[in-house]
């Protein structure tokens, strides 16, 4: 039984190391790919929230990405396909994108909270003045 198991195991082991996708000549480096995917995520989120802004400024998200990073669609697709064929690397890229998005979300949430706090403080400061004015106005009425 073992004499059959060992060759089958070795065959499977070596077949797993076979490259599914060849490395493209113009491969986008991992760090640049991370930044590109981050920007794509932001553009897609913006498109979902209010597409009219993109339409108003005539921004086509992928064309914008290609121009900004000096790449073309074939280079992007080839690089994305290559990284997708390497699950550990691809997961690492997307983990970096996710961490960057979460970091930005935290910063925006803190800024939003600060604005709300300052508005709340301003309202609290104005309340006593508004009460005094309304009392004085009532007294002035016949």
Buried (B, 14 or more C-beta within 10 A) or exposed (E): EEEEEEEEEEEEEEEEEEEEEEEBEEBBEBEBBBBBBBBBBBBEEBBEEEEEEBEEEEBEBEEBBBEEBEBEEEBBEBBBEBBEBBEEBBEBBBEBBEEBBEEEEEEEEEEEEEEEEEEEEEEEEEEEEEEEEEEEEEEEEE
